[in-house]
Structure formats: C-alpha cells, structure tokens
Amino acid sequence: MTQAFNISDLTKHSVPDDLQVTSASSRVSKNPIELIVQGTPGSDYLRGGLANELLMGGAGNDQIVSGGGNDVMVPGAGFDTLYGGAGSDVFRFDRLGDSYIKAGGEFTDAISYFDPAHDVLDLSALGFSHLGNGYGDTLHIRSEPLRGIYILENYEQDHNGRHFAVQFLSNSGLITDANLQPLFNGTSQNDLLVGTDAGETIKAGAGRDTIEASAGNDRLFGGAGGDTLSGGAGADTFVYNQLSDSYRNDASGSYSHRDLITDFNGNDHDMIDVSALAFTGLGNGYNGTLKVVLNLAGDTTALKSLEADANGNRFEILLSGNHVSELNASSVLFAPPSNATTVTTPQPITPVNLAGDDKANTLYGYWGDDTLAGGAGNDTLEGNAGDDVLTGGLGADKLTGGTGNDRFVFTSSGDSYAGSSDLITDFIWGEDKLDVSALGVTGLGDGRNGTLRMTYDEINERTYLRSSEPGADGHAFQVTLAGFDYTHLITNADLVVADTTEIGLIGHATVDYLS
C-alpha cells in the first residue's frame, strides 16, 4: 500500500544555509532516547540517570533534574524548575501555555542551569529558532538584575493575551542562535522539504507534502494533508498535534489524508509522538488506545484509532514495512494517564558528602543539603536542590549551587586566582554566600588591606571579586561570577568574612603594675 501523488505537483524547499548551524555530530544530534519518564498531574520530582532520557513533567509544579546522559526535558504546564546535567541536554517547550507571561501575572518556568557550550533550547514547536527583538518568530533576552534572572521571551500575544517567556537563573546572556533548535517551515502548497545532516525540526503545512529529513536526530511535523515522511539516518521523531494531521473517514471513503512514514525504525530510537492527542496507550483502538494492524501483504503497518469524531474522522498513520514488534511504549509517546497520582522516579533527600581527588571530577548533589569538595583538578560541582556547601579546592573549578541558600567556600588564595579562577555560574545575592573567611578577607573595598574589589567585564558578562595582595602561596585571590553585573548588587552581607574582633590573652590574670 502506498501514498501516490504526482511529484510534479511538489514545490521543493531545502533548508537554507543560515539554518545549518550544527553539524551531524553537534549538540542537537546527541539525544537518541533510551528511556521515557513521565510525570503526573501532580507536582513531581524527576531525576535522570546515566541513560539518555526523555523527562516529561506533566501538569504539576515539577522539578526536573537531568542526569549524566544526554537528556530531553519537557516541563509541561505548571511552575516548573529545570536543571541541566553533565550531558548535552535539550530543554523543550511544546505549548505556549507551558511557560508564559500575561497581564494578570507571570507563569514562567525556571531553568536553573543551562550550559551554552552543550545544551539546546527547542522552541521549534512554538515557531521560534532565532534571537532578535522578540517579535515575529524571534526571541529576545532581557535581564532583571534585581531578581537575579534573565527572561527569554517572544512578545507576540495569543488570543488569551499570553506571550511565551522562560526565566534563567544564569548564563542566558551567553545563549546564541546555535543554542536554539533549527526550524524549517513549509508552505500551504504541496512541498518537498529536504533537510540537512544536522538535527533540525521540519514542519510542513497544509498540503500533501514530502519531508526528507536526511541524517541527524530530526523532528518531523507533517501537518494537515496526507504527507510522506522520511526521517533518514538518526533517531527521528514524528510528531502529531491534531487529529487533522493524519486521519481516515470510512463514511466518505476518504483515505487520502493519512500520512505514510517510509523508514520508521523503532530499534534505532525512532519515535512517534501522539502525546498531544490524548491517546494513552496501545490496545484495541477503543477507549483512548491505538491499535497496531499489519496488512495482508505484510508490507504496511497501520497505527490507528477505531473511534471517530463528530465528522467521522479517526486517527490513522501508515508505516512502510512490518513494525508490529517495534511499536511499543518505548517508540510511541502517549499522554500520561490523567488519573495518575504518583511518580516512580526516586526522590533522594538524604544529604550527600562527596570529595574529589587530584583529577578533574564532576560531583553532583541531590535533593538535600549537600557538601561537595573538589580536589586539585579542574572540577565541576553542581549542588542542585538544597542548601549546599561547595568547595572547589585547587584548580579552575566550575561551581553551580542550584536552588537553595548555597555557600561557596575558599580556603586559600591558591583555590582561585587570575589565570586559574573558579567560575560560579548562578550566584544569587541575598541567598547565597561567598565564604572567604579563611583568607582573612574582612569585606569589600579597593582590594587592599584584606578587602576584595569588584569589577565587571561587560563583553564577557563576568564579575570579578579580587584581592590586590598575594597570599602566602604567592597568588592574589580572584573568583569569577557569571551572568550579571554584580558590582551594584553584592554587599558585605553576601560574604562570610574573617572575624575582626580584637583577640586578648585567654587564661591569664590581669596584671596590675605598681605606680
């Protein structure tokens, strides 16, 4: 069984050069999903492991923490907080209602840690893939220094007066177009859309389109009309947001609106995403389930609902070949059950105490009040939730406290100095503390007589707290804060300093001298 129409009716579009911002081995192409974890309508805590996971928050106020793999985080509705991990992670927003601002208030999710060198924001489902002035299909970044956040937003409002916005606690000022999932849109005509070897999103319009995505981990939206979709090499996702994207009507005998996926391979991590359609699983085609049917010739598989809407239309897509064994809970993404009340992902709350060695260590905290200490290498310490204590030690370390009132401890000027400075990615004044008491620092000042001087590098968006006086090891202390101009924000109240109280002799009686 094939979907036949005249190739001469197609209008060919290739992805333009300015969308080819990644290579086949780039950050967008590192996320073949190995495990799906879905939250509930309640407030969940989802934490990734070592695998490449799809972490979906659901409707509650969720905490989603990436693990050691290359994870995809989809927050869903509610006030959610997202934490990137050690891998190349994707933060995906599929609906404007997941994170937005309107006249009645701010309903934005918060990304607590985003690594511009490796991570990706996928806003392609909303039509955004470029930075700009925040109008049309562009996104604008603005800072709110008094709140310690950045806002990434598009100012165009929907019919409910909402516009998309998401807040970052650090590093948003370093985001470029290369951190946004590339997007290529078709037209309302019968288009032939040809992708590149990069991972990208290709969205067809209302015509009978053909999408050839080529290599890369691509997301394909056929849209309305009976489309022919080829993912090519890579772990591709075929997305269906509306019943009109692919359906049949038995009463009218119309089958021309069904999509055909030509090269689906569930064993190679291809996926079909029907989560927006409220189907809940595989079954007999009734009660919200989809049925898998192989034709008599054994060369075409159908994934279909047997329940029609008021117009007699029922969802159905065709796949070339026999995929009966491949269509399962790992390759078809369904909506989470509406009656779910718990989530099985563990929520560790016991504080951890981790210490590194002389190598470059990566140490993660969990949900509790953790203590992380790097060794002599260039370490990465991430506290995540809780009131954590982070000590980088020697080497140029990268320190991220996460949520909570965190303390960054320096025990000698050799821990952090010009040329080997630690970088704190998410310091929040009024909450976090810089503990420089062991260095004899007494407060802020001109960098002399035990004080630290603050300067700001506008080009690199870095604030430096530094001493002009070398310590016993010959180094003058310096620590770097990313993201904001902290020079008018940080005060002595944000420091833990040395005790300047005069010290008297203890254990000796007062001596009265004869006059």
LUMNUBA-79483 format. One line per field, with one value per residue (C-alpha): residue in one letter; residue number from 1; x, y, z. Coordinates in Angstrom, 3 decimals. Example, Ala and Ser with C-alpha at 12.3 -4.5 7.8 and 13.67 -1.06 7.14 Angstrom:
residu = A  S
num = 1  2
u = 12.300  13.670
v = -4.500  -1.060
w = 7.800  7.140
//
This chain:
residu = M  T  Q  A  F  N  I  S  D  L  T  K  H  S  V  P  D  D  L  Q  V  T  S  A  S  S  R  V  S  K  N  P  I  E  L  I  V  Q  G  T  P  G  S  D  Y  L  R  G  G  L  A  N  E  L  L  M  G  G  A  G  N  D  Q  I  V  S  G  G  G  N  D  V  M  V  P  G  A  G  F  D  T  L  Y  G  G  A  G  S  D  V  F  R  F  D  R  L  G  D  S  Y  I  K  A  G  G  E  F  T  D  A  I  S  Y  F  D  P  A  H  D  V  L  D  L  S  A  L  G  F  S  H  L  G  N  G  Y  G  D  T  L  H  I  R  S  E  P  L  R  G  I  Y  I  L  E  N  Y  E  Q  D  H  N  G  R  H  F  A  V  Q  F  L  S  N  S  G  L  I  T  D  A  N  L  Q  P  L  F  N  G  T  S  Q  N  D  L  L  V  G  T  D  A  G  E  T  I  K  A  G  A  G  R  D  T  I  E  A  S  A  G  N  D  R  L  F  G  G  A  G  G  D  T  L  S  G  G  A  G  A  D  T  F  V  Y  N  Q  L  S  D  S  Y  R  N  D  A  S  G  S  Y  S  H  R  D  L  I  T  D  F  N  G  N  D  H  D  M  I  D  V  S  A  L  A  F  T  G  L  G  N  G  Y  N  G  T  L  K  V  V  L  N  L  A  G  D  T  T  A  L  K  S  L  E  A  D  A  N  G  N  R  F  E  I  L  L  S  G  N  H  V  S  E  L  N  A  S  S  V  L  F  A  P  P  S  N  A  T  T  V  T  T  P  Q  P  I  T  P  V  N  L  A  G  D  D  K  A  N  T  L  Y  G  Y  W  G  D  D  T  L  A  G  G  A  G  N  D  T  L  E  G  N  A  G  D  D  V  L  T  G  G  L  G  A  D  K  L  T  G  G  T  G  N  D  R  F  V  F  T  S  S  G  D  S  Y  A  G  S  S  D  L  I  T  D  F  I  W  G  E  D  K  L  D  V  S  A  L  G  V  T  G  L  G  D  G  R  N  G  T  L  R  M  T  Y  D  E  I  N  E  R  T  Y  L  R  S  S  E  P  G  A  D  G  H  A  F  Q  V  T  L  A  G  F  D  Y  T  H  L  I  T  N  A  D  L  V  V  A  D  T  T  E  I  G  L  I  G  H  A  T  V  D  Y  L  S
num = 1  2  3  4  5  6  7  8  9  10  11  12  13  14  15  16  17  18  19  20  21  22  23  24  25  26  27  28  29  30  31  32  33  34  35  36  37  38  39  40  41  42  43  44  45  46  47  48  49  50  51  52  53  54  55  56  57  58  59  60  61  62  63  64  65  66  67  68  69  70  71  72  73  74  75  76  77  78  79  80  81  82  83  84  85  86  87  88  89  90  91  92  93  94  95  96  97  98  99  100  101  102  103  104  105  106  107  108  109  110  111  112  113  114  115  116  117  118  119  120  121  122  123  124  125  126  127  128  129  130  131  132  133  134  135  136  137  138  139  140  141  142  143  144  145  146  147  148  149  150  151  152  153  154  155  156  157  158  159  160  161  162  163  164  165  166  167  168  169  170  171  172  173  174  175  176  177  178  179  180  181  182  183  184  185  186  187  188  189  190  191  192  193  194  195  196  197  198  199  200  201  202  203  204  205  206  207  208  209  210  211  212  213  214  215  216  217  218  219  220  221  222  223  224  225  226  227  228  229  230  231  232  233  234  235  236  237  238  239  240  241  242  243  244  245  246  247  248  249  250  251  252  253  254  255  256  257  258  259  260  261  262  263  264  265  266  267  268  269  270  271  272  273  274  275  276  277  278  279  280  281  282  283  284  285  286  287  288  289  290  291  292  293  294  295  296  297  298  299  300  301  302  303  304  305  306  307  308  309  310  311  312  313  314  315  316  317  318  319  320  321  322  323  324  325  326  327  328  329  330  331  332  333  334  335  336  337  338  339  340  341  342  343  344  345  346  347  348  349  350  351  352  353  354  355  356  357  358  359  360  361  362  363  364  365  366  367  368  369  370  371  372  373  374  375  376  377  378  379  380  381  382  383  384  385  386  387  388  389  390  391  392  393  394  395  396  397  398  399  400  401  402  403  404  405  406  407  408  409  410  411  412  413  414  415  416  417  418  419  420  421  422  423  424  425  426  427  428  429  430  431  432  433  434  435  436  437  438  439  440  441  442  443  444  445  446  447  448  449  450  451  452  453  454  455  456  457  458  459  460  461  462  463  464  465  466  467  468  469  470  471  472  473  474  475  476  477  478  479  480  481  482  483  484  485  486  487  488  489  490  491  492  493  494  495  496  497  498  499  500  501  502  503  504  505  506  507  508  509  510  511  512  513  514  515
u = 0.000  1.467  0.524  0.646  0.592  2.337  5.854  5.388  2.823  5.510  7.386  10.924  12.437  15.845  16.952  18.747  22.360  21.505  19.680  22.641  24.094  25.092  26.923  25.851  27.864  26.680  24.801  21.412  22.345  23.267  19.896  18.643  16.126  16.713  14.187  10.933  9.950  6.571  5.300  1.756  -0.837  0.650  3.945  6.717  10.447  12.054  15.769  17.654  20.200  23.089  20.915  19.617  16.169  13.019  11.772  8.202  6.835  3.095  0.703  2.075  4.776  7.640  11.356  13.179  16.872  18.959  21.407  24.609  23.089  22.034  18.500  15.421  13.334  9.722  8.207  4.522  2.054  2.674  5.558  8.466  12.183  14.683  18.306  20.720  23.233  26.575  25.415  24.222  20.649  17.601  15.027  11.832  8.684  5.844  2.993  2.802  0.745  3.713  5.555  4.208  3.512  0.184  -1.324  -2.567  0.859  3.947  3.619  7.136  9.244  12.796  15.906  18.337  21.356  21.920  25.297  25.576  28.521  26.439  22.721  19.855  16.539  13.918  11.148  10.536  7.014  6.201  7.833  10.941  14.501  16.333  17.255  16.096  13.788  11.165  8.629  7.617  9.393  12.312  13.195  14.578  16.778  16.444  17.942  16.285  19.287  17.234  15.701  18.906  17.372  17.220  13.965  13.890  10.623  8.598  6.283  3.583  0.402  -2.089  -5.876  -5.708  -3.206  -0.304  3.200  5.908  8.598  11.016  13.429  17.067  18.964  22.310  24.113  21.220  23.292  25.607  22.875  23.177  21.221  23.403  21.639  18.217  16.848  16.930  13.476  12.388  8.770  6.969  4.070  0.403  1.380  2.467  6.065  9.139  11.146  14.739  16.759  20.469  22.767  22.138  19.388  16.512  12.750  10.921  7.272  5.158  1.989  -1.485  -0.555  0.291  3.935  7.055  9.686  13.142  14.995  18.374  20.787  20.578  18.030  15.131  11.585  9.082  5.660  3.634  0.741  -2.564  -2.794  -1.651  2.115  5.056  7.713  11.269  13.439  16.666  19.568  19.453  16.852  13.866  10.539  7.314  5.006  1.199  -0.548  -4.046  -6.382  -6.362  -2.639  -3.412  -6.831  -9.277  -13.034  -14.847  -18.209  -16.875  -14.347  -11.595  -8.164  -6.009  -5.381  -3.273  0.460  2.967  6.234  8.630  11.605  10.478  12.947  11.974  15.084  17.165  15.282  12.772  9.605  6.012  4.733  0.948  1.008  -0.929  -3.854  -4.725  -4.205  -2.990  -1.504  -1.679  -4.770  -7.820  -8.319  -11.065  -11.158  -8.282  -5.967  -4.335  -4.351  -1.443  -2.543  -0.439  -1.958  -2.355  0.686  2.813  4.379  2.445  1.663  -1.152  -1.320  -4.959  -7.870  -11.240  -13.148  -14.311  -15.023  -18.285  -17.230  -16.451  -12.673  -10.441  -6.705  -4.535  -0.981  0.750  4.298  6.100  7.090  6.259  6.665  4.320  7.099  8.668  5.575  5.551  5.764  9.367  8.681  5.212  4.923  1.470  -0.108  0.374  -2.672  -4.976  -5.689  -2.047  -1.269  2.364  5.569  8.038  11.199  13.073  13.440  16.619  16.535  19.473  22.354  25.457  29.076  31.377  35.076  37.147  40.778  43.590  41.795  39.039  35.984  32.282  30.315  26.518  24.350  20.804  17.727  19.251  21.751  24.889  28.613  30.770  34.544  36.717  40.375  43.360  41.856  39.606  36.377  32.665  30.440  26.642  24.622  21.123  18.377  19.010  21.294  24.648  28.288  30.665  34.453  36.281  39.776  42.769  42.291  39.940  36.605  33.043  30.588  26.790  24.767  21.295  18.268  18.563  20.875  24.294  27.760  30.882  33.961  37.567  40.272  43.361  44.218  45.543  41.975  41.098  43.268  43.797  44.681  43.089  39.902  36.857  33.600  30.349  27.516  24.426  25.265  22.134  22.781  20.686  20.578  23.990  27.232  30.888  32.891  36.302  36.839  39.824  41.614  41.434  39.100  37.199  34.820  34.510  36.811  39.707  41.367  43.893  44.143  42.108  39.325  38.042  37.484  34.656  34.959  32.713  33.640  30.684  31.809  32.053  29.398  31.710  32.055  35.374  35.987  39.727  42.443  45.432  47.591  49.161  48.635  51.205  51.304  52.120  48.708  46.270  42.767  40.159  36.778  34.539  30.744  28.888  25.926  25.310  26.936  27.059  29.063  25.941  24.212  26.628  27.258  29.202  26.075  26.732  30.186  31.336  34.391  37.130  36.392  37.886  37.200  40.315  41.787  43.013  45.019  42.904  43.682  45.898  45.031  45.071  48.407  48.303  51.502  52.753  52.920
v = 0.000  3.394  7.038  8.062  11.585  13.345  14.516  17.375  18.863  19.358  22.547  21.776  23.593  22.869  24.016  27.339  27.879  30.078  27.178  24.847  25.945  22.488  19.509  15.898  15.387  18.587  19.181  18.722  15.234  13.603  12.610  9.204  8.459  5.237  5.716  7.678  9.014  10.739  12.750  13.012  15.790  16.426  18.038  15.560  15.254  13.642  12.933  11.424  8.653  7.717  6.880  9.333  10.031  11.883  13.508  14.856  16.814  16.811  19.350  19.968  22.218  19.882  19.654  18.034  17.268  15.902  13.125  12.015  11.287  13.498  14.137  15.867  17.762  18.713  20.583  20.795  23.073  24.452  26.288  24.003  24.159  22.522  21.627  20.676  17.949  16.663  15.725  17.669  18.339  19.639  21.875  21.536  23.649  22.340  24.666  28.351  27.545  25.724  28.971  32.455  35.997  37.813  40.948  39.018  37.779  35.734  31.984  31.175  28.083  28.486  26.921  26.753  25.573  25.807  25.156  27.254  25.134  21.958  22.461  23.270  25.079  23.500  26.033  24.903  23.680  27.293  28.574  30.132  29.400  32.750  35.558  39.054  41.781  39.354  39.957  37.771  34.448  35.766  35.649  38.460  38.176  40.740  40.812  41.610  42.210  42.890  39.417  37.752  36.299  36.587  36.352  34.830  35.735  36.456  39.445  38.341  37.508  34.746  35.231  34.823  37.655  35.314  35.521  32.895  33.512  31.405  32.547  31.597  31.847  32.102  32.009  33.204  36.136  33.665  31.977  32.341  31.043  27.930  27.012  27.036  24.006  24.801  25.119  24.955  25.702  24.632  26.390  25.648  24.116  20.542  20.907  18.736  19.642  18.396  18.567  18.523  16.203  18.263  17.657  20.021  20.472  20.401  21.495  21.033  22.993  22.075  20.483  16.895  17.220  15.097  15.524  14.014  14.832  13.249  12.492  13.872  13.415  15.269  16.209  15.954  17.635  16.615  18.919  18.592  16.639  13.146  13.514  11.228  11.403  10.043  10.607  9.338  8.313  9.230  8.931  10.794  11.778  12.039  14.467  14.623  17.508  17.319  14.661  16.518  15.759  12.178  10.528  8.438  8.770  5.499  7.091  9.147  6.539  9.162  7.762  10.459  12.319  9.563  10.106  7.494  7.095  5.378  4.432  4.066  2.109  1.731  -0.312  2.715  5.008  6.483  7.638  8.584  11.359  11.392  12.802  15.908  13.773  12.294  8.695  6.739  3.525  0.617  -1.556  -2.464  1.019  1.981  3.903  6.169  3.434  2.884  -0.422  -1.824  -3.612  -5.299  -5.580  -8.951  -8.404  -7.782  -4.652  -1.861  -1.308  0.940  2.698  3.646  4.592  2.942  5.801  8.555  12.175  14.003  14.330  10.644  11.168  8.806  8.957  6.672  6.680  4.189  2.866  1.123  -2.404  -4.668  -2.762  -4.744  -5.674  -2.197  -0.178  -0.255  2.006  2.895  4.010  5.585  8.533  8.779  11.267  10.417  8.831  11.535  9.565  9.055  10.241  9.247  9.120  6.267  8.299  8.228  11.421  11.187  13.599  12.324  14.828  13.595  14.298  13.942  14.695  14.657  13.773  15.321  14.649  16.658  15.467  16.067  15.957  16.191  16.952  15.735  16.982  17.510  19.935  18.519  19.061  18.847  19.297  19.155  18.237  19.546  19.222  21.481  20.223  20.691  20.845  21.071  21.234  21.057  21.475  22.145  24.454  23.163  23.822  23.801  23.927  23.814  23.409  23.841  24.198  26.277  24.908  25.403  25.776  25.710  25.862  25.296  26.236  26.914  29.073  27.819  28.584  28.730  28.175  29.204  28.015  29.586  32.100  29.156  27.863  30.620  33.317  35.135  32.555  29.755  31.366  29.439  30.272  30.467  30.158  31.023  33.190  34.800  37.749  37.802  33.995  32.513  33.258  33.607  32.223  33.916  33.953  31.580  34.081  36.813  38.902  41.483  42.854  44.694  47.575  48.508  45.090  46.053  45.660  42.469  43.654  42.463  44.763  44.121  44.792  43.916  42.713  43.779  41.916  38.525  39.258  38.375  39.974  39.559  39.762  40.066  40.938  43.046  41.396  37.958  35.349  33.063  30.937  33.955  34.180  37.066  35.683  36.120  34.487  34.958  35.253  34.606  36.363  39.710  42.955  42.202  45.316  47.168  44.084  42.248  43.713  42.611  40.733  38.266  37.400  35.249  37.180  36.837  37.810  41.249  41.250  42.083  38.975  39.171  36.721  33.892  32.174  34.885  37.071  40.783  42.292  45.430  47.427  49.361  53.034
w = 0.000  -0.965  -0.868  -4.526  -5.922  -8.749  -7.928  -10.386  -8.008  -5.357  -4.620  -3.446  -0.474  1.007  4.431  3.832  4.799  7.774  9.397  9.104  12.417  13.588  12.233  12.251  15.416  17.053  20.275  18.573  17.416  20.716  22.158  20.972  23.728  25.670  28.478  28.878  32.309  32.571  35.499  36.768  37.041  40.485  41.467  40.657  41.148  38.083  38.048  35.150  35.428  33.167  30.144  27.529  28.931  27.974  31.194  30.923  33.840  33.245  34.713  38.219  39.631  38.808  39.497  36.555  37.007  34.160  34.977  33.331  29.920  27.031  28.242  26.861  29.417  28.631  31.591  30.671  32.455  35.946  37.599  36.764  37.538  35.176  35.887  33.116  33.853  32.637  29.140  26.122  27.198  25.363  27.074  25.019  25.233  23.092  24.088  24.874  27.976  29.500  30.333  29.712  30.876  30.676  32.140  35.160  36.181  35.384  34.884  33.754  34.250  35.562  34.051  36.942  34.982  31.223  29.598  26.411  25.259  25.027  25.713  23.358  23.708  21.468  20.894  17.330  18.108  19.004  15.823  17.436  16.356  16.275  18.627  17.775  19.046  20.340  17.584  14.689  15.052  17.138  20.836  22.956  26.062  28.824  32.298  35.606  37.884  40.997  40.703  39.587  36.435  32.676  30.703  27.213  25.516  22.418  22.845  20.387  22.326  21.649  21.823  25.607  25.982  26.759  25.352  25.719  28.325  30.346  33.037  33.547  36.799  34.993  31.637  29.474  28.307  26.567  24.511  20.746  17.764  17.925  21.185  19.515  17.677  13.932  12.352  8.739  7.801  4.669  2.957  2.326  -1.021  -1.783  -0.643  -0.930  2.174  2.250  5.461  6.182  8.096  11.236  13.761  12.981  13.102  9.789  9.778  6.686  6.052  4.854  1.532  0.607  1.463  1.312  4.022  3.555  6.750  5.913  8.763  12.293  15.058  13.468  14.460  11.619  11.656  8.632  9.435  7.631  4.397  3.511  3.819  3.090  5.793  5.724  8.770  7.239  9.453  13.124  15.876  14.439  15.993  14.002  15.797  15.623  17.358  15.861  14.511  11.195  10.820  9.714  9.523  7.510  7.066  6.475  5.742  2.845  1.774  2.015  2.837  1.236  4.496  6.037  6.449  5.326  7.254  4.878  7.053  10.672  12.806  16.440  17.133  16.136  18.566  16.113  17.878  17.082  19.372  19.822  23.363  22.282  21.069  24.496  23.429  26.444  25.058  22.649  22.683  20.626  19.201  21.655  24.947  24.012  22.730  19.347  17.515  15.508  12.316  9.614  6.132  4.410  2.211  5.303  3.825  5.565  9.244  10.456  13.828  14.225  16.413  15.784  17.406  15.043  15.913  15.137  11.492  11.092  11.131  13.066  13.566  11.425  10.128  7.847  8.110  5.265  6.310  9.231  12.503  14.734  17.166  17.144  18.058  21.845  24.893  24.012  20.452  20.731  23.086  24.676  27.041  30.735  32.408  33.763  36.946  37.918  41.441  41.979  40.041  40.351  39.904  43.232  45.234  47.303  50.236  52.286  52.128  50.350  51.235  48.220  47.836  44.664  44.073  42.036  38.741  37.044  38.967  38.380  41.632  41.836  44.814  45.153  46.984  50.425  51.924  50.327  50.846  47.709  47.748  44.650  44.766  42.862  39.375  37.320  38.845  38.170  41.252  40.997  44.185  42.640  45.258  48.946  50.914  49.699  50.582  47.586  47.943  44.635  46.037  43.752  40.012  37.872  39.024  37.801  40.676  40.423  43.599  42.154  44.217  47.922  50.026  48.969  50.326  48.133  50.308  49.582  51.968  50.358  47.661  45.629  45.278  42.816  41.270  37.968  35.348  37.362  38.598  39.752  37.941  39.899  37.395  39.448  42.459  43.917  46.216  49.346  49.324  48.539  50.379  49.379  52.303  52.211  55.964  55.775  53.526  56.150  53.992  56.024  53.382  50.096  49.254  46.988  47.081  49.732  53.486  53.494  51.185  47.795  44.833  42.360  38.612  35.683  32.181  30.035  26.913  28.610  31.259  34.115  37.541  39.356  43.082  43.569  46.009  45.025  47.668  47.161  49.830  51.425  48.258  46.089  44.409  44.671  45.191  42.437  41.858  38.806  38.772  35.512  34.029  35.705  36.690  40.398  41.294  42.489  43.852  46.133  49.585  52.641  53.695  50.854  52.224  55.116  56.310  58.888  62.455  63.105  66.839  68.858  70.446  74.044  76.144  77.443  80.797  82.302  85.258  84.770  85.834  87.941  87.705  90.680  90.126
//
